[in-house]
Amino acid sequence: MGRTCEVKLLLLISSLCCSTNQAVVTLSPSSSQFFRGTSVSFSCEDDHSSAGWTVRKNMSRDTRAECEDWGRQVASSCVIEALVSSDSGVYWCESTEGGASNYVNITVTDAPVILQSPVLPVEAGEDVTLLCKTKTPSFNLSADFYKDGTFVRTTPTGHMTIHLVSKSDEGAYKCDIRGRGESPPAWLFVTERDPEDVSLEPDGTMERDRAAATQRDNVTYGQITIRPFNSREDQPELEVIYSSLRSKQ
């Protein structure tokens, strides 16, 4: 791909990424990598069906192709029954009103190994599982996982789970199954959690529930935890203050 085409593609992805998403393009199966010859279905999920969303693909020279040009329309989905290398690329949903959804970037490969990872960004705090998969079905194959070219760990089952994923986990992952081969890199994107769902403590930790309340007879106790500004390594015992309010008889 020439330099000009690369710049145009990046501009397209940027515009789609930063647009106000009124719909979401989803894949079934949900993965960013596929073996050549497998099938995939694209759908537009929208709360306002009157918008008339359709799946599109970015072709060469900034051409936005509709489903009929690269797949087969089945009800509200667009299906590719046998993927080929040229099906690799960027897909998204567009409405008749000119709106654009998020985008997904898939890779179709003839390599013996792929890494199945979330094709859509995951929210910080969730658990994410990456699966190293061979073209010929096999079970319990040991796999080495890498992030940004650095070895992470080896798992005996071929899958790696990242618990409570955070922004620091974002990056390019790949896996290697000894004797089988290495997967292409797959990007894992992480979005920050909605700040309204998280409270920030003075020591920098985040908790959803800062206070707990219990009721005994007619007296309600509110428990407030006060965390001082100090390092996590040297935290004194928490100071707890109780207040009591008597309800009306």
C-alpha positions in Angstrom: 0.0 0.0 0.0 1.4 3.4 -1.0 2.1 6.2 1.4 -0.9 8.3 0.2 -3.3 5.4 0.6 -2.0 4.7 4.1 -2.6 8.4 5.1 -6.1 8.3 3.6 -6.9 5.1 5.5 -5.6 6.5 8.8 -7.7 9.7 8.2 -10.8 7.5 7.5 -10.2 5.5 10.7 -9.7 8.6 12.7 -12.9 10.2 11.5 -14.9 7.0 12.2 -13.3 6.6 15.6 -14.1 10.1 16.7 -17.7 10.3 15.3 -20.7 10.2 17.5 -21.7 6.5 17.5 -25.4 6.0 17.1 -24.9 2.3 16.0 -22.4 -0.4 16.7 -21.0 -2.8 14.1 -20.7 -6.3 15.5 -19.1 -9.5 14.2 -20.1 -13.2 14.5 -17.9 -14.8 15.5 -16.4 -11.9 17.4 -12.6 -11.8 16.6 -10.1 -9.5 14.9 -8.4 -12.4 13.1 -9.8 -15.2 10.8 -8.4 -18.1 8.9 -8.9 -17.9 5.1 -12.0 -19.9 4.0 -14.0 -19.3 7.2 -17.2 -17.3 7.4 -18.1 -14.1 9.2 -21.3 -12.1 9.6 -21.4 -8.3 10.1 -24.4 -6.6 11.7 -25.4 -3.0 12.7 -26.9 -2.7 16.2 -29.0 0.4 16.6 -31.7 1.6 19.0 -33.3 3.7 16.2 -33.9 1.4 13.4 -35.4 4.2 11.2 -31.9 5.4 10.6 -31.4 2.7 8.0 -27.8 1.5 8.8 -25.8 -0.5 6.3 -22.4 -2.2 6.6 -19.6 -0.7 4.5 -16.0 -1.6 3.9 -13.0 0.6 3.0 -11.6 -0.4 -0.3 -8.5 0.8 -2.1 -8.3 4.5 -3.0 -10.7 5.5 -0.2 -13.7 3.8 -1.8 -16.5 2.9 0.5 -18.1 -0.3 -0.7 -21.5 -1.6 0.2 -22.3 -5.1 1.2 -23.3 -6.2 -2.3 -19.8 -5.5 -3.5 -18.0 -7.9 -1.1 -20.6 -10.0 0.7 -24.1 -11.2 0.7 -27.1 -9.5 2.4 -28.9 -11.8 4.7 -31.8 -10.0 6.5 -30.1 -7.1 8.4 -26.6 -8.7 8.3 -23.9 -8.9 5.7 -22.2 -12.3 5.4 -18.9 -13.4 3.9 -19.2 -17.1 3.5 -15.5 -17.9 2.6 -13.0 -15.2 3.6 -10.0 -14.4 1.4 -7.0 -12.3 2.1 -8.5 -9.3 0.3 -11.3 -9.3 2.9 -8.9 -7.9 5.5 -9.6 -4.3 6.2 -11.9 -1.8 8.0 -15.6 -2.2 8.3 -18.3 0.0 9.8 -21.9 1.0 9.6 -23.3 4.1 7.8 -26.9 5.4 7.9 -29.0 7.0 5.2 -28.7 10.2 7.3 -24.9 10.2 7.0 -24.1 8.9 10.4 -21.2 6.5 11.1 -20.7 3.9 13.7 -17.5 2.6 15.3 -15.1 0.7 13.0 -13.6 -2.8 13.2 -10.4 -3.9 11.6 -10.1 -7.6 10.7 -7.2 -9.7 9.4 -7.7 -12.7 7.2 -4.6 -15.0 7.1 -3.4 -18.3 5.7 -1.1 -18.7 8.7 -1.4 -21.9 10.8 -2.1 -19.9 14.0 -4.4 -16.9 14.8 -5.0 -15.0 18.0 -8.7 -14.6 18.8 -9.1 -11.3 20.7 -12.0 -8.8 21.2 -12.6 -6.9 18.0 -14.2 -4.0 19.9 -12.6 -2.0 22.7 -13.1 -3.5 26.2 -13.9 -1.4 29.3 -11.3 -1.1 32.0 -12.0 -3.4 34.9 -13.3 -6.3 32.8 -11.7 -9.7 32.3 -10.3 -10.4 28.8 -9.4 -13.8 27.4 -7.1 -14.2 24.4 -7.2 -17.5 22.6 -4.4 -19.0 20.5 -6.0 -21.1 17.8 -4.7 -23.5 15.2 -6.2 -24.0 11.7 -6.6 -27.7 12.4 -8.7 -28.1 15.6 -6.5 -29.1 18.6 -7.0 -28.9 22.3 -4.8 -28.0 25.3 -1.9 -26.8 23.2 0.8 -24.9 25.2 1.1 -21.3 23.8 3.5 -18.4 24.4 2.0 -15.0 24.6 3.7 -11.7 23.8 2.7 -8.0 24.2 4.4 -5.4 22.0 7.1 -7.9 21.2 7.8 -8.7 24.9 7.2 -12.2 26.3 4.3 -12.2 28.8 3.8 -15.9 29.8 3.2 -19.4 28.7 -0.1 -21.1 29.2 -0.7 -24.9 28.9 -4.3 -24.5 27.5 -3.6 -22.0 24.7 -5.6 -19.2 26.3 -4.6 -16.3 28.5 -7.0 -14.2 30.7 -6.2 -10.7 31.7 -8.1 -9.9 34.9 -9.3 -6.4 35.6 -7.9 -5.0 32.3 -6.5 -1.5 32.4 -5.1 1.1 29.9 -1.6 -0.3 30.6 -2.8 -3.6 29.1 -3.5 -2.0 25.7 -1.2 -3.0 22.9 -0.4 -5.5 20.2 -0.6 -9.1 21.3 0.5 -12.3 19.5 0.9 -15.9 20.4 3.2 -18.8 19.4 2.5 -22.5 19.5 5.7 -24.5 19.3 5.8 -26.7 16.3 2.7 -25.0 14.8 3.6 -21.4 14.2 3.1 -17.8 15.3 -0.1 -15.6 14.9 -0.2 -12.2 13.4 -0.3 -9.3 15.9 -3.8 -8.3 17.2 -4.5 -5.0 18.9 -6.3 -4.9 22.2 -8.0 -1.5 22.8 -9.1 -0.5 26.3 -11.6 2.3 27.2 -11.7 4.1 30.5 -14.5 3.3 32.8 -17.3 5.9 33.2 -16.1 8.2 36.0 -19.7 8.3 37.4 -19.4 4.6 38.2 -16.1 4.9 40.1 -15.1 7.0 43.2 -11.5 8.0 43.9 -10.1 7.6 47.3 -7.4 10.1 48.6 -4.7 7.4 48.4 -5.4 7.0 44.7 -7.4 3.7 44.9 -10.8 3.4 43.3 -13.8 1.9 45.0 -17.4 1.6 43.9 -18.8 1.5 47.4 -17.2 4.0 49.8 -19.9 3.7 52.5 -21.9 0.9 53.9 -25.0 1.2 56.0 -26.8 -1.2 58.4 -30.0 -0.8 60.4 -30.6 -2.1 63.9 -34.0 -1.5 65.5 -34.7 2.2 65.2 -31.0 3.3 64.9 -29.2 3.7 61.6 -25.4 3.7 61.5 -23.6 5.2 58.6 -20.0 4.0 58.2 -17.5 6.4 56.7 -14.0 5.3 55.9 -11.3 8.0 55.9 -8.1 7.2 54.0 -5.1 9.6 54.7 -2.8 10.8 52.0 0.1 8.4 52.2 1.8 5.7 50.3 0.2 2.3 49.8 3.2 0.6 51.3 2.8 2.3 54.7 -0.9 2.7 55.4 -2.0 3.0 59.1 -5.0 1.3 60.4 -8.1 2.9 58.9 -10.0 5.3 61.1 -13.7 4.7 61.2 -16.2 7.3 62.4 -19.8 6.2 63.2 -22.8 8.6 63.3 -26.2 7.7 64.5 -29.6 9.0 63.5 -32.8 8.1 65.3 -35.8 7.7 63.1 -39.2 9.1 64.2 -41.4 6.8 66.2 
